[in-house]
Amino acid sequence: MTQLRRAIRAYPLVAATAAVGIVGLLLLATPARSTAPWLVGGYALLIAAWQAVGMVRQLLRGHAGLDILAVTAVVAAVLVGEPWAALVVVLMLTGGEALEDYAENRSKRELTALLERAPSQAIRVLEGQLDEDGGERTEVVDVHEIMIGDTLLVRPGALVPVDAILCEDAASFDESSLTGESLPVDRAAGEKVASGVINGSAAVHMRATALASDSQYQQIVRLVETAQHSKAKTVRMADRYAVPFTLVSLGIAGLAWWLSGDAVRFAEVLVVATPCPLLIAAPVAFLGGMSRAAKAGLIVKGGGTLEQLARVRSAAFDKTGTLTTGKPEPRRILTQPGFTEEDVLQLAASAEVYSSHVLASAVVGAAKARDLSLLAVTEAEEYATNGVSARLAGGTVRVGKPAWVREVASDLVHAELEPGELAIYVARNDRFAGVIVMRDRLREDAIDTIAALHGLGVERMLVVTGDVAATAYPLAAQLRIGEVHAECTPADKVRIIADVHPRPLLMTGDGLNDAPVLAAADVGFAMGARGSTAASESADVVNRFDRIAGVADAVQIGRDTVRIAVQSIWLGIGFSVVLMMIAAFGFLPALLGAWLQELVDLVAILGALRAIRGPKRRRGAE
């Protein structure tokens, strides 16, 4: 009963229509049976008038809708003595919202699941206070009450509430919700732990490094909310069919009336021309495509992005952390007098903890492998495209590109690099400390991804990177990408992308310096698992899982979704036209036609829901 009451409150017109139908049927079994058609017909005309008012308002706003068919069908059915057929059309109109809500909820299930997994509460340690048993005193707070620097207690199996630094010597976390990695990931003291990951089997203490609004999973939540509430005009693609379908339907109905001389034919044709499939199928298909993408770790910001993905003809890629793993292996450490290899690595790792660049975790990992402890940092700031500066007990450390480090360390010496190598320069105060030389490696799925994009019809591909040519060209050659633009600034990338044809163009990147070019591309694709917040927020698609294959998956999902949306629309149109022709020749009574049209609605919507899973033959990476 509770669910029934909730349904009645949510859809009062559906309940009213059903009630009128039941009362009308009961009246047919009584001496007052003659009043049943008046009750049913009067109610149908009342709803038609209400719909007509809304239709006129839409027309005044310049939106040609399809409601004119339904309104005309109701009025015509009542006037020719078919009030029960009119009531079925009214049921379709009033029940369309309920049917659409069901279809939408089904199609965006994966997106909703991401929202439901968001951390909402945390256990904060009240430092310096003891409970009655002499243990540390804690309090349960909303995640939005957590401040930077707060000490948090995360119990076994609990979600990490905000981005934080681990205070324990070691701990294990399930990061599958963020990166897709199914195996537990071990973290050491001083390492970053992102919000939304699940703690292992032991309670741990952490120090918050970001507010809830700035933490990683909450950023994903914002992206999902943006995607759910986007109302891209492409989702209203049925509008482009509205006027032709309306004219054809009215033409068939009018011709049937004229040839037969029977006004009933006019009503019989129109009751099967009601256009719910056109109004619902496209939005459902696009929401289904977005849900399918979410299941693959891709957050797509709206139906418009899916339609752009379906038409992509060019693709550009950043290099580090995009085509490569972003986890380079240290080759050698070059030091200056007064600094050891351990000094250089320890200084760099202590600062890089506060960097969002994909190379930062590689530096921290290299220090961890040598059992080097991280130095306490009192203040840190990341400088886009250059590096990170951190203040610690021994002064200020700069880690990053040579030109930027040279601003404070004039004695900087450039390292000689072999093809494929990259260098991270380190300075303490005004002294150049040394260089960490690393070699990144191509992602295992990069070659297959490029081949898949070629198979999907992407005609032009290029690498656009800030790295030196000696590093970029060998990697592009492995991928069989002949066009390379190296040593690019963010402004260079935007300029290059603006001139690329054919369009639409898909740009894939990950770092803070990629944010402008991702925003400038027709479709920006952010490798958001370990990339920067700015890149994720400026992109149209965010890849939560750390794999480049998501680029090809996104294009495939876009194409499948648009195809299914168009198929569903034409499926509804096709069935409606067939039924209209049958009705025009007098072989389809109005009441039966109205019920058959309900079946057409259901078939079209079920067809649109195919977008959730895509075609049966799917690529193995999906």
C-alpha positions in Angstrom: 0.0 0.0 0.0 2.9 2.4 0.8 4.3 1.9 -2.7 0.8 2.5 -4.2 0.3 5.7 -2.3 3.8 6.9 -3.4 3.0 6.1 -7.0 -0.3 8.0 -6.8 1.4 11.0 -5.4 4.1 10.9 -8.0 1.8 10.4 -11.0 -1.7 11.9 -10.0 -2.9 12.1 -13.6 -2.2 8.4 -14.2 -4.1 7.6 -11.0 -7.0 9.9 -12.0 -7.2 8.3 -15.5 -7.2 4.8 -14.1 -9.9 5.8 -11.6 -12.1 7.3 -14.3 -11.7 4.1 -16.4 -12.7 1.9 -13.4 -15.7 4.1 -12.6 -16.7 4.0 -16.2 -16.5 0.3 -16.4 -18.5 -0.1 -13.2 -21.2 2.3 -14.6 -21.5 0.0 -17.6 -22.8 -2.7 -15.3 -25.5 -0.5 -13.8 -28.7 1.1 -15.0 -26.8 4.3 -15.4 -24.6 2.8 -18.1 -25.5 5.7 -20.5 -23.5 8.1 -18.3 -20.2 6.2 -18.7 -19.4 7.6 -22.2 -20.1 11.1 -20.9 -17.8 10.6 -17.9 -15.0 9.1 -19.9 -15.3 11.5 -22.9 -15.6 14.6 -20.7 -12.5 13.6 -18.7 -10.6 12.9 -22.0 -11.6 16.3 -23.3 -10.5 18.0 -20.1 -7.0 16.4 -20.3 -6.9 17.3 -24.0 -7.6 21.0 -23.2 -4.9 20.9 -20.5 -2.4 19.4 -23.0 -3.4 22.0 -25.6 -2.6 24.9 -23.3 0.9 23.4 -22.8 1.3 22.9 -26.5 0.4 26.5 -27.3 3.0 27.7 -24.7 5.6 25.6 -26.4 4.7 27.0 -29.9 4.9 30.5 -28.6 8.5 29.7 -27.4 9.3 28.5 -30.9 9.3 24.7 -30.2 7.2 22.7 -32.6 6.0 19.7 -30.6 4.1 16.5 -31.3 1.3 17.0 -28.8 -1.0 18.3 -31.5 -1.5 14.7 -32.7 -2.5 13.4 -29.3 -4.8 16.3 -28.6 -6.4 16.0 -32.1 -6.8 12.3 -31.6 -8.5 12.6 -28.3 -11.0 15.3 -29.5 -11.7 13.4 -32.7 -12.3 10.1 -30.9 -14.8 11.7 -28.5 -16.6 13.5 -31.3 -17.1 10.4 -33.4 -18.3 8.4 -30.4 -15.2 6.5 -29.4 -14.6 7.9 -25.8 -12.9 4.7 -24.6 -10.3 5.0 -27.3 -9.8 8.6 -26.3 -9.3 7.5 -22.7 -6.6 5.0 -23.8 -4.8 7.9 -25.6 -5.1 10.0 -22.4 -3.6 7.1 -20.5 -0.7 7.0 -22.9 -0.2 10.8 -22.4 -0.4 10.8 -18.7 1.5 7.5 -18.3 4.2 8.6 -20.6 5.9 10.5 -17.8 5.9 7.4 -15.6 7.2 5.2 -18.4 9.9 7.7 -19.2 10.9 7.9 -15.5 11.2 4.1 -15.4 13.3 4.0 -18.6 15.5 6.8 -17.4 16.1 5.3 -14.0 17.0 2.0 -15.7 19.3 3.6 -18.2 21.3 5.7 -15.7 21.7 3.0 -13.1 25.5 3.0 -13.3 25.6 6.8 -12.9 23.4 6.7 -9.9 25.5 4.0 -8.3 28.5 6.3 -8.5 26.6 8.9 -6.6 25.4 6.5 -3.9 29.0 5.4 -3.2 30.2 8.9 -2.3 31.6 9.2 1.2 29.2 11.1 3.5 30.7 10.8 7.0 34.1 10.5 8.7 35.6 9.8 12.1 37.7 12.7 13.2 40.3 12.3 16.0 40.1 15.0 18.7 43.8 15.4 19.3 45.0 15.9 22.8 41.7 14.6 24.2 41.2 11.2 25.8 38.1 9.1 26.3 37.0 7.4 29.6 39.2 4.4 28.9 42.3 6.5 28.2 42.2 6.0 24.4 42.0 8.7 21.8 38.7 10.6 21.6 36.9 10.7 18.3 33.7 12.1 16.8 31.6 11.3 13.7 31.3 14.3 11.4 29.9 15.1 8.0 32.6 15.0 5.4 32.0 18.7 4.6 33.1 19.5 8.2 36.6 18.1 7.7 39.4 20.7 7.5 42.8 20.4 6.0 45.2 19.0 8.7 42.5 17.1 10.6 43.5 13.6 11.8 41.0 11.0 10.6 40.4 7.4 11.7 39.4 5.1 8.9 38.1 1.7 10.1 38.6 -1.6 8.2 36.4 -1.7 5.0 35.4 2.0 5.3 35.6 4.6 2.6 38.4 7.1 2.8 36.3 10.3 3.2 38.7 13.0 1.8 42.0 13.1 0.1 44.6 12.5 2.8 48.2 11.4 3.6 48.7 8.1 5.3 50.1 8.4 8.9 50.7 4.6 9.4 53.8 2.8 8.3 51.9 0.9 5.7 48.3 0.1 4.7 46.4 -1.6 1.9 43.5 -0.1 -0.1 40.9 -1.2 -2.7 41.2 1.5 -5.4 38.9 -0.2 -8.0 36.3 2.5 -7.7 38.7 5.1 -9.0 41.2 3.3 -11.2 39.6 -0.1 -12.1 42.5 -1.9 -10.5 41.1 -5.1 -9.0 44.0 -6.0 -6.7 44.7 -4.2 -3.4 47.2 -1.4 -3.5 49.8 -0.9 -0.8 50.6 2.6 0.5 53.4 3.7 2.9 53.6 6.5 5.4 53.4 9.9 3.8 51.8 8.7 0.6 48.6 10.2 -0.8 45.4 8.3 -0.5 42.4 9.4 -2.6 38.9 9.8 -1.3 36.5 7.1 -2.3 39.0 4.2 -2.0 38.2 1.4 0.5 40.5 0.7 3.5 41.8 -2.8 4.0 41.7 -5.0 7.1 43.3 -2.7 9.6 42.2 0.7 11.0 44.5 3.5 9.9 45.1 7.2 10.7 45.3 9.8 8.0 45.9 13.5 7.8 43.4 15.4 5.5 45.1 17.3 2.7 42.0 18.6 1.0 38.4 19.7 1.8 35.6 17.4 0.7 34.7 19.7 -2.1 38.2 19.4 -3.5 38.8 15.7 -3.0 38.9 13.2 -5.8 35.7 11.2 -5.4 33.7 14.3 -4.7 35.0 15.7 -8.0 33.8 12.6 -9.7 30.4 13.1 -8.0 30.2 16.6 -9.4 31.0 15.4 -12.9 28.3 12.7 -12.7 25.8 15.3 -11.5 26.7 17.5 -14.4 26.2 14.6 -16.8 22.9 13.6 -15.3 21.4 17.1 -15.5 22.8 18.0 -18.9 20.0 18.7 -21.4 21.9 18.7 -24.7 19.9 19.5 -27.7 20.9 16.3 -29.4 18.8 14.4 -26.8 15.8 16.3 -28.4 16.7 14.9 -31.8 13.1 13.7 -32.1 12.2 17.4 -32.6 13.6 17.3 -36.1 11.1 14.6 -37.0 8.1 16.4 -35.3 6.8 18.5 -38.1 7.1 16.0 -40.9 5.6 13.2 -38.8 2.7 15.5 -37.7 2.0 16.5 -41.3 2.1 13.0 -42.6 -0.2 11.7 -39.9 -2.7 14.5 -40.4 -2.5 13.9 -44.2 -3.2 10.2 -43.9 -6.1 10.8 -41.5 -7.6 13.5 -43.7 -7.2 11.4 -46.8 -8.9 8.4 -45.2 -11.8 10.6 -44.1 -12.2 12.1 -47.5 -12.0 8.8 -49.4 -14.3 6.9 -47.1 -16.6 9.8 -46.2 -16.5 8.5 -42.6 -15.2 10.8 -39.9 -14.5 7.8 -37.7 -11.6 6.9 -40.0 -9.9 10.2 -39.1 -10.0 9.4 -35.4 -8.9 5.8 -36.0 -5.8 6.9 -37.9 -4.8 9.5 -35.3 -5.1 7.3 -32.2 -2.3 5.2 -33.7 -0.2 8.2 -34.6 0.4 9.4 -31.1 4.2 10.0 -30.8 5.5 8.9 -27.4 8.3 6.8 -29.0 9.7 9.9 -30.6 9.5 11.9 -27.4 11.1 9.2 -25.1 13.3 7.0 -27.2 16.2 9.4 -27.9 16.6 10.7 -24.3 16.5 7.1 -23.0 19.1 5.9 -25.5 21.5 8.7 -24.6 21.1 8.1 -20.9 21.7 4.4 -21.6 24.9 5.3 -23.5 26.1 7.4 -20.6 25.4 4.6 -18.1 27.2 2.1 -20.4 30.1 4.5 -20.4 30.1 4.8 -16.6 30.3 1.0 -16.3 33.4 1.2 -18.5 34.9 3.8 -16.2 34.0 6.8 -18.4 32.0 9.8 -17.2 30.4 11.4 -20.3 29.1 14.9 -19.7 25.9 14.8 -21.7 24.2 13.5 -24.8 25.9 16.1 -27.0 29.3 14.6 -26.2 28.0 11.2 -27.2 26.9 12.5 -30.6 30.3 14.2 -31.1 32.1 11.0 -30.2 30.0 9.2 -32.8 31.4 11.6 -35.5 35.0 11.9 -34.5 37.4 12.0 -37.4 40.7 13.2 -35.9 42.4 12.3 -32.6 45.3 14.0 -30.8 47.2 12.7 -27.8 49.4 14.1 -25.0 52.3 11.7 -24.3 53.3 11.4 -20.6 50.6 9.7 -18.6 48.4 9.3 -21.6 50.1 7.2 -24.2 52.7 6.2 -21.6 52.0 4.7 -18.2 53.1 7.8 -16.3 55.1 5.4 -14.1 58.6 5.8 -15.5 61.4 3.6 -14.2 64.4 5.4 -12.7 67.5 4.9 -14.8 70.1 7.0 -13.0 70.4 9.9 -10.6 73.0 12.6 -11.4 74.2 14.6 -8.4 76.0 17.8 -7.7 78.8 18.2 -5.1 77.4 18.1 -1.6 74.4 15.9 -2.5 74.1 12.2 -2.6 71.6 10.2 -4.8 69.5 9.6 -1.7 69.5 13.3 -0.9 68.2 14.2 -4.4 65.6 11.5 -4.4 64.4 12.3 -0.9 64.1 16.0 -1.6 62.2 15.4 -4.9 59.8 12.8 -3.4 59.0 15.0 -0.4 57.9 17.8 -2.7 56.3 15.6 -5.4 53.8 14.2 -2.8 52.0 17.5 -3.3 52.0 17.4 -7.1 49.1 16.2 -9.3 51.5 15.4 -12.2 51.6 11.7 -13.2 55.4 11.6 -12.8 55.1 12.6 -9.2 53.9 9.1 -8.0 56.9 7.6 -9.9 59.3 9.7 -7.9 57.6 8.9 -4.6 57.6 5.2 -5.6 61.3 5.3 -6.3 62.0 6.8 -2.9 59.8 4.2 -1.3 61.8 1.4 -3.1 65.0 2.7 -1.5 63.3 2.9 2.0 63.7 6.7 2.1 61.4 8.5 4.5 59.7 11.7 3.3 60.7 15.0 4.9 58.0 17.0 6.7 56.7 19.8 4.4 55.1 22.9 5.9 53.9 24.5 2.7 53.7 23.4 -1.0 52.5 24.8 -4.3 52.2 23.3 -7.7 53.0 25.5 -10.8 51.2 24.4 -13.9 53.5 23.0 -16.7 56.6 23.7 -14.5 56.8 21.7 -11.3 56.2 21.9 -7.6 57.8 24.0 -4.8 57.8 22.9 -1.2 59.0 24.4 2.0 60.6 22.1 4.6 63.0 22.3 7.5 66.1 22.6 5.2 64.7 25.4 3.1 62.7 25.5 -0.2 62.8 22.7 -2.7 62.0 23.1 -6.4 61.3 20.0 -8.6 60.4 20.2 -12.2 61.5 21.5 -15.6 65.1 22.9 -16.0 64.2 26.5 -17.1 61.9 26.9 -14.1 64.4 25.3 -11.6 67.2 27.5 -13.1 65.3 30.6 -11.9 66.5 29.9 -8.4 69.5 27.7 -9.1 71.7 29.4 -11.7 74.3 26.6 -11.5 71.9 24.1 -13.1 73.5 21.7 -15.6 71.5 20.0 -18.3 71.6 16.2 -18.4 72.4 14.4 -21.6 69.4 12.1 -22.4 69.0 9.2 -24.6 65.9 8.8 -26.8 62.9 7.9 -24.6 64.4 9.3 -21.4 63.1 12.2 -19.4 64.7 14.3 -16.6 63.4 15.8 -13.4 65.5 18.6 -12.0 65.9 19.3 -8.3 67.1 22.3 -6.4 67.3 23.2 -2.7 67.2 26.9 -1.9 69.6 28.5 -4.5 71.6 25.4 -5.2 71.2 22.8 -7.9 71.0 19.4 -6.3 70.8 17.0 -9.2 68.7 15.3 -11.9 66.6 12.2 -11.7 66.7 10.5 -15.2 63.8 8.2 -15.9 62.4 6.2 -18.8 58.7 6.0 -19.3 57.1 3.1 -21.2 54.3 2.8 -23.6 51.0 1.6 -22.2 50.3 -2.0 -23.0 47.0 -1.2 -24.6 48.2 1.9 -26.6 49.0 0.1 -29.9 45.7 -1.8 -29.9 43.8 1.4 -29.1 45.3 3.3 -32.0 44.4 0.4 -34.3 40.9 0.3 -32.9 40.5 4.0 -33.6 41.6 3.5 -37.2 39.0 0.7 -37.5 36.3 3.1 -36.2 37.0 5.6 -39.0 39.4 8.1 -37.3 41.4 9.4 -40.2 44.1 11.6 -38.7 46.1 11.1 -35.5 48.8 13.2 -33.9 50.9 13.5 -30.7 51.0 16.9 -29.1 53.4 17.0 -26.2 55.5 19.3 -24.1 58.3 16.7 -24.1 61.4 17.0 -26.2 61.4 15.6 -29.8 64.0 13.0 -28.9 61.5 11.4 -26.5 58.3 12.0 -28.5 59.3 10.7 -32.0 60.5 7.2 -31.0 57.3 6.6 -29.0 55.1 7.9 -31.9 56.9 5.6 -34.3 56.0 2.6 -32.1 52.3 3.6 -32.4 52.7 4.3 -36.2 51.6 7.9 -35.6 53.5 10.0 -38.2 52.5 13.5 -37.0 54.3 14.7 -33.9 54.4 18.2 -32.3 57.0 18.3 -29.5 58.1 20.9 -26.9 54.7 22.5 -26.9 53.4 25.0 -24.4 49.7 24.9 -23.4 49.2 27.8 -25.9 51.0 25.9 -28.6 48.7 22.9 -28.1 45.6 25.0 -28.4 46.8 26.7 -31.6 47.8 23.3 -33.2 44.5 21.7 -32.3 42.5 24.6 -33.7 44.0 24.0 -37.1 43.5 20.2 -37.3 41.1 18.8 -39.9 38.9 16.9 -40.4 36.6 17.5 -37.5 35.3 16.7 -34.9 38.6 16.2 -33.1 39.1 14.2 -29.9 42.0 15.4 -27.7 43.3 13.1 -24.9 45.4 14.4 -22.0 45.9 14.1 -18.3 47.8 16.9 -16.6 47.0 20.4 -15.5 48.8 21.8 -18.6 46.3 19.9 -20.7 43.2 21.7 -19.4 43.2 24.5 -22.0 43.5 22.2 -25.0 40.9 19.7 -23.6 38.5 22.6 -23.4 39.4 23.8 -26.9 38.9 20.4 -28.6 35.6 19.2 -30.0 35.7 16.4 -27.4 38.2 16.6 -24.5 39.1 13.2 -23.0 40.9 13.4 -19.6 42.8 10.5 -18.1 41.4 11.4 -14.8 42.5 8.4 -12.7 45.7 10.1 -11.8 45.4 13.3 -13.7 44.6 16.8 -12.4 41.3 18.3 -11.3 41.5 21.0 -13.9 41.9 18.5 -16.8 38.9 16.5 -15.6 36.7 19.6 -15.2 37.5 21.0 -18.6 37.1 17.7 -20.4 33.9 16.3 -22.0 34.8 12.7 -21.0 36.7 11.7 -17.9 38.3 8.3 -17.7 38.3 7.0 -14.1 40.2 3.8 -15.0 43.9 4.0 -15.8 43.8 2.7 -19.4 44.1 4.4 -22.7 41.7 1.8 -24.3 38.9 4.0 -22.8 39.4 6.4 -25.8 38.3 3.8 -28.3 35.6 2.6 -26.0 34.2 6.1 -25.8 34.1 6.5 -29.6 32.5 3.0 -29.9 29.9 3.8 -27.3 29.1 7.1 -28.9 28.5 5.5 -32.3 26.4 2.7 -30.8 24.3 5.1 -28.8 23.5 7.4 -31.7 22.7 4.5 -34.0 20.4 2.9 -31.4 18.6 6.3 -30.7 17.9 6.8 -34.4 16.9 3.1 -34.9 14.4 3.5 -32.0 12.9 6.6 -33.4 12.4 5.1 -36.8 11.1 1.9 -35.2 8.3 3.9 -33.6 7.7 5.9 -36.8 7.6 2.7 -38.9 5.1 0.9 -36.6 2.9 4.0 -36.4 2.8 4.4 -40.2 1.9 0.8 -40.7 -0.9 1.0 -38.1 -2.1 4.3 -39.7 -2.4 2.7 -43.1 -4.3 -0.3 -41.7 -6.6 2.1 -39.8 -7.1 4.2 -43.0 -8.6 1.3 -44.8 -11.0 0.6 -41.9 -9.4 -2.6 -40.5 -8.4 -1.2 -37.1 -11.1 -0.1 -34.7 -10.1 3.0 -32.6 -10.0 1.2 -29.3 -7.8 -1.6 -30.5 -5.6 0.9 -32.3 -5.1 2.9 -29.1 -4.0 -0.2 -27.3 -1.7 -1.2 -30.2 -0.1 2.2 -30.0 0.7 1.6 -26.4 2.5 -1.5 -27.5 4.5 0.5 -30.1 5.6 2.9 -27.3 6.8 0.0 -25.3 8.7 -1.6 -28.2 10.4 1.7 -29.1 11.5 2.3 -25.5 12.8 -1.2 -25.1 14.8 -0.7 -28.3 16.3 2.5 -26.8 17.3 0.7 -23.7 19.6 -1.5 -25.8 22.1 1.4 -25.5 22.8 0.3 -21.9 24.6 -2.8 -23.1 25.4 -1.9 -26.7 25.4 -4.5 -29.5 25.9 -8.2 -28.8 29.2 -8.1 -30.6 31.3 -6.0 -28.3 35.0 -5.3 -28.3 36.9 -7.4 -25.8 38.3 -4.4 -23.9 34.8 -3.2 -22.9 
